[in-house]
Amino acid sequence: MLLAPSFRGQGFGTEIHNEFVGYARSAGAHRLLIAVLEANESGRRFWLRLGYRKVKDYPPKQFGKRLHALTEFEMVL
């Protein structure tokens, strides 16, 4: 999920996420998995605040001209 900077910090991300969780549950999902760039500290805090837990770190991989490490997070529904 990516919000334009002008919409961040106003609760829109949490609202969107909560709606998605409801949809996922109604569709029979038991968990949600996401991956966040290691350098995206504000994104990591956001997902942790919503109740996700860290599952696994992935070593850096080349994406275009940059190296990015990822962290996988999980929410049990």
Helices and strands as residue ranges (DSSP letters): G 5-7, H 12-26, E 31-37, H 41-49, E 53-63, E 66-76
